[in-house]
Amino acid sequence: MKNFTYTANPSRVVFGVGALQYLAREIELLGARRALVLSTPEQEDSARRVADLLGDRAAGIFARAVMHVPIETAREARDEARRLGADCAVAIGGGSTTGLGKAIALLDAIAAPPLEGGAAARAAGAQRLGAPGQGLPILAIPTTYAGSEVTAIYGLTEGGVKKTGRDPRVLPRTVIYDPELTLTLPYAMTVTSAFNAIAHAAEGLYAPDANPVIGLMAEEGIRACAAALPALRADPKDLAARSDALYGAWLCGTVLGAITMGLHHKLCHTLGGSFNLPHAAAHTVILPHALAYNARAAEGAMSRVGRALGVKGEADPMAAPRALHDLARLYGAPTSLAAIGMPADGLDRAADLAASSPYPNPRPLERAALRALLQRAYDGAPPQA
């Protein structure tokens, strides 16, 4: 066995049907007194439900989270938290809302005020949970399978470019996983969100800092997400299948939080931040093609992805990429960038952006090969090594 280093992210996870009932208890454990509730405009009703559960501990609601976290929205939310005297944030929703919470935490930490009043309470809560640094602590309540809630990765979009980074201060201190909250997730979004989760784990299997612990989580996460999809196609209200999918998403997100991202995530961040494509749908389209690009250089990882998917002929490194492309079509998910709003005249710029900065990837990044990958993804063609 090769040498490895594994660092576990210090977050508290409360998982189970009906787990939302423990929200007030978890806020108290954070040492917080006033929570700003975050959501997208579409999930404002959920935010109001959370505020009602919190009662006097709810400082207010900011229901303006949007995809890819524009810096202007992050600043507005940070200012609102300060105006209301909030000493924590509760983010209910998918990756957009969790991402907004992280942005507030980051901006708050960068310009942290003296430890008085609410800031002192935040510091006490951080010490209680052993969380690093200052910044507005976040409690995340995922309603999709995004996985962002268990990573210290943040993304901010400014001037049409999405930049990502890692900072332990943005890691949500507590995550409440309640499968009941995913019952209303539309089936189409269920599928793309599950593919998003699978992408996190797949890249974890060939990351340069992969390790045996993460490998186990990755395979189990892929298996759980993929296995839930047939049952959810038959009945989107199947609570057991929803629980399995959410469990898989937690594992896949944990993988993402522990490894260095490769080509797949670079492409998706480029497409999302620069062309405002829907995040989970972009992951769904790109994943088979990104894995195919790396297939010959990461045959062991492809075999493990195939095994987790239950693919026959898993020894063929292209079996897993082809299977994911076929599964997306089977479950009615988009398989082309054109179908999710990518402009054809943006493919060259996307290839330039993806090739412009070096980052770890099993196969060296070649601009011409990336451009060909993007063309196949735009056309919805099968993946090709």
N, C-alpha and C positions, 0 to 999 in steps of 0.2 A: 504494500500500500504506500502511495506517495505521501510525503509530508503535507500537512494542511493546517490552516488556522480557521477557527470558527468563532464568531462573535454573535451572541444572541442579543437581539434588540429588546430592551427592557420595557415591555408593555404588558398591561393586565388585560386578559381576555375573559369576557363573560359570555358564554355561548349557550343557547337553548331556546326552545319555543317559549314565548312569554318573557324572555329576559329583559325586555324593555321596562318591566315593573321595577327593576333594581336601579333605575336611573338616578333617583334622588340619593340613594345610598352611595353610588359610585361618585357622584359630585361631592358628597361630603368627604369621602375618602381622599379626594383630590385636595381637600382643604380649601375649596372654593365656596364663595357666597353668592356670586351673581354671574349667571351664564348668559352669553349671547348665543342665540340659536341661529344656525346657518342652514340655508337650503337654497335650491334653485327656485325660480318663480313657479315652476310646475309642481313643486313639492311643498308649497307654503302651508297647505293643510296639515301635512305631517309635522312641519315645524311648529305649528300652533298646538298640535297634540302634545308635542314634547314640552312646549312652554307651559301648557296646562298641567302636565305632570310635575313640573318643577315648582309651580306656584310662585311663592315669593322669591325663589332663587332664580327666576327668569328675569334677566335684565332687559331683554327685548329680542326682536327677530330681525335678521338681515336675510331677506329672501331674494338675493340678486346674484347668486353664484352662477357662473357660466363656464363653458368649456375652455380649457387651456389657460385659465386664470390670467386675464389681462391685468397688468400692473395697476391700472387705474382703479379697477374693481377692488383689488387687494388693499389699496390705500384708503378707499372709501370705507371698507369694512373695518380696517384698523382704526380709523378715526371714529367710526361709530362705536366700536368697543370702548374706546377711551372716553367718549362723550357720556356713555351710559355707565361708566365705572365697572365694566365687566372684568372679572378676574379669571374667567375661563371661557372656552367656546365649545358648544355642542354642535357637531356637524352631522346632520342626518341627510342621507342621500348616497350618491355615487361618487366617482372620482373627482368630479368638478367641485362638489361641496367640500369634500375632504381636502382637496387641493387649496381651496380658499382658506380653510382653517389653518393649513400649514403656512400659507403666505402671511396670514396675520401674525402667526407665531414668530415667523422669521423677521418680519418688519418690526414687531414689538421687541424682539430680542436685540436687534441691531441698535435700536434707540431706546433701550430699557431705562425707565426713570429710576430715581433712587428708591430703595426698598422701604416704601411707606404705604400704608393703606393696603389697597388691593395687591400691589406688587409684593408686599410682605406675605400676604396670604398665598400668592402663587409660589413664592420661594418655599414656604412651609409645606405646601402640597407636593412640590417637586422633591423635597427632601424625604417626605413620607413615602413616596413611591420609588425613591432612589433615581429619579429622572435627572438627566444632565442639564445644566445651564438654566437660564431664565427664558422668558418669553411666555406668551399666553398659552397655558396648557389646553390641550384639545381632548375631548371625549368624542370618539367617532361612533356613529350608528349606521353601518352600511346597509343600503337597500338594493345594491347591485353586487356584482362579483369583481369589482375593480381591483381590490387588493391594496390600494394606496394606504389604507388605514393602518397597515402594519409595516410601513417602510418609513425611512427618514429621507426619502427622495421628494423633492419639491420641483415644481415647474412654474415658470412665470413667462408670459408672453408680452414682449415690448417691441414696438416698431415692426410687427409682423414676423418676429423671430422668437421661437420658444426656446428658452434656456432652462436646463435642468441642473440640479446639484443635490448634494447630500449635506444634511446638517442634523445632528442629534436633537437639536432644540425643536424641530418640527415634527418629530415622531409623536403621534397621539399617545397620551399616557394610558388611556383606557379605551377598549373597543367592546361594544355591546353587539353581539351577533344574535339577532332574533329572526329566525326563518319566516315567522309570520309577516314580517315587514316586507318580504320579497314576493308575497303572493300576488300583489298587484303589478309586479314588473311585467310589462307586455312581453309576449312570447318572443317577438323579433328581437327585442333588447336582451331578453334572457339568453338567447343563443349567442349574440355578439359579445355580451359581457362574459359568458363562459369561455369563449375563444380568447378573449383578452386575458383571462386568468391563465389559461393553458399556455399562452405565449410567455408569461412570466416564468413558468416552471421549465418550459422547453429551453429557454436561453440559459437558465440556471444549470442545465446539464452539460453545457459546453463552455461555461464561463471560465476564465483563467483562474479565478479564485473559488471554483467549485470544490466541494468536499463531500465526504460520505453522508453526513447528516443532511445537508441540503439535497443531495441526490435522492435520499429516501423520501423526503418531503415532496420533491418535484414529481417523482413517479406516482406517489399516492394522490397528490393534488390533481394531476392530469387524469388519472383513473377516475377519481370521484366526480370531477366535472363532466367528463365525457359520459360516464355511466348514468348520470342524472338526466341527460338530454332526451333519450327516448321516452322516459316516463313523463317528462314535462311536455313533450310534444303531444302525448296522449291526453294529459291533464295538467295544464299549467298551475292548478291549485293543489297538486300533489305535495303535501307538506313534508313527507319523508324525502321525496326527491329534492325539494327546495332545501332541506336541511343538508343533504349530501352535497349539493352544489355549493352552498355557502361554506361548508366545511372544506371542500376542495379549494375554494377561492381563498380562504384563510391560509391554507398551506402554500398555495401558489404565490400569494402576496408575500408571505414570509420568505420564500425563496428569493423573490425580487429584491427584498430589503437586505439580503445578505450577500448578493453577488454583484459583479460589474456587468452592466448591460452591454449587448453587442449590436450587430447590424439591425436586427428586427426593431428594437426599441428606438434606435437612432432614426430609422426611416419613419416610424410612426410619429415621433415627436416632430420631425421635419414636416411631414404632411399635415399634422394637426395644427401646429403653430403657424406655419406659413400659408396654408390654404384653408384653414378652419374646417377641416374634415372631421366628422364625428369620430371620437376617440376609439370606442370599442369596435365600430365598423371598420375603421382603418386597420386595426389589429387583425381582424378577421380576414380581411383581404390579403394583407401583406404576409401573414404568418407562413402559409405554405411556401411562398416564394423565397422568403428569407431563410427558411430551413433548407430549401433546395439549394440555395446559393452555398450554404455551409456543409451540405450533406457529405461530400467526399472528404472533407477535412475534419469531420466530427462524426465518424461512423458509429462509434460507441454510443454517443448521445442520441443519434437517430434511432438506434436499436432500442434504447430505453424508452424513447417517446412512443415508438411503435408498440412495444410491449404494454405500456400503460394504456394505449388506445385499444388493445386487443387486436392488432393488425396481423394478418397472416403474412408470412414472408418478411418478418421484421429484420432479418439479416440484410436485406436490401436497404441501403441508406436512403433511397428515394421512396420507400414504402410509406413512411410516416408523412412526409410532405404531400404525397398524392392522396393519402387517406384524409388528411385535414381538409384539402381542397374539396374532396368528394363529400365529406361530412357537412361542410358549409352549404353545398348545393342541396344535399338531402334535407337539411333542416330549414331551408329557405332563406339562408343568410346571404348577404351580398358577396359576390366573388370577383367584382371588378371595381377599380377605382372610379371609373366613369360613372358607375351606378350610385356612388356616394358623393358625387359633386366635384371630383377632381378635374380641373381644366386640362385639356390635352396640351396646351401650350405651356403648362407649368412643369412638365416632366423633366425638361432639361435643367431647369432651376433646381428642382428637387434632387436630381442626381448630383449637381454641383454642390449643393449644401451637404448632402450625405457624405460626399467624398472629401469635403473641405477640411475636416479635422480628424486626426487619427484617434482611434479608440480600439480596445481589444476585440478581436474577432478571429475565429479559427482560420478563415480564409482571408488573405489580404484583400483590401478594398480596391477595386479597379473601376474607374469611372465608367468605362464602356460597358462593363458587365452589370454595374448598378443601373445604368440607363436601360439596358435590355430587360433586367428584372422588372423595373417600373413599367416598361411597355407591356410586358406580359400581364402584370397585375392590372394595368389600365384596361386591357382588352378582356380580362377574365379568362385568359388562356391557362391551361394546366401548368403547374410548376415545372421548371427544367433546371437541372444541375448546371 
